[in-house]
């Protein structure tokens, strides 16, 4: 049988670990300044911005979409963003090889093609 202090310690560790796991699953929401900076930087390379809210979870997904003329080379200098975002490459000229490199460079990014 575990002592009261040992049980309390185990419980505390379990609570801390579960809160860390939940925090990792939750995307970081950008500040207004971070979002504006990302929108401006993506616009410089031809992307448009759209915020999409999931009505079930109330979670906002930040989408940056690219024009049909977009090629692999256009994606080499994507802005470094401190928050989670998604890319739409639908209808672009990005190749399978370019898509693979992009997924390797941005493993947490959701990419729709």
N, C-alpha and C positions, 0 to 999 in steps of 0.2 A: 504494500500500500504506500502511495506517495504522501509525503508530508504536505501540509497546507502551503508552505512557502514554495515548495517545488511545484505543486500543482498550479499555483498562482504564476510562477515563472513560465511554465509551459504554456499556460493560457495566454499570457502576455506575448510570448514569442509567436504563437499561432495568430493572434489578432494583428500583430505587426506584419507578419508575412502575408496575411490575406489582404491587408490594406495596401501593401506594396504591389501585390499581383493585380488588384483592382486598379490602382493608379497607372500601371503600365498599359492596361487595356484601354484607358481613357485617353483620347487624343488631346493634345495641347491646343487650346483655343488661342488664336492670335490676339494681340492687343490691336486697337484701331491703327496705331502707327505701323506695326508689323504687317498688317494686312494691306495698308495703302502702299507700303514699300514693295511688297511682293507683287501687287497688281501692277504698279508702275514698271518694275523690273521685267515682269513677264510680258507686258505690253511692248517693251522695247524689242523683244524678239518675236513679236507678232501674235502673242496669245491674248485671248479674251478671258475674263473672269466671270464665274457664275457661282453663287452660293445655293446649295440644295439642302433643304432640311428634311430629314426622315421623320415623317409624321408619327411613326410608332415610337421612336426613341428620342425624338426632339434633338438629335445630333445633326450638326451642320457639317456638310462636306464642302470643301473649297476646291472647285474645279477650275482648271485652266485648260482651255481648248485652243488648238492650233489650226491654222488655215490649211487648205488643201495643198498649197505649194511647199509646205514644211518638209524638209529633208533631214536625214541623219545629222548632217553638219550643223543644222540650226539648233540642235538639241545639246550640243557639246558644252554650251555655256549657260545652262539653266541656273537661275538664281538659287542660292542656298537659303532655304526657308526654315525658321525655327518651329514651324507648326506643320501638322499633317495636311497634305493636299493630294489631289488626284489630277491626272492628266488625261485629256481626251485627244487621241491621235486619229480619230475616225476620219477616213477620207484623205489622210495625208499621204505623202510619198515616202514615209519612213519605212525602211526595209526591215525584214525579220532580224537581220544582224544588228541594226540600229536599235531595235526594240529590245533585243537581248542585252546589249550594253547598257541601255537605259535602266532596265530592271535590275541589273547588277549594281549600277551606281546608286539607285534609289530603291532598295529592297522593301522599304515601308510604304512606298508610294503606290496607290492604286492607279493602274494604267488601263484605259479602255481604248481599243482599236477597232 
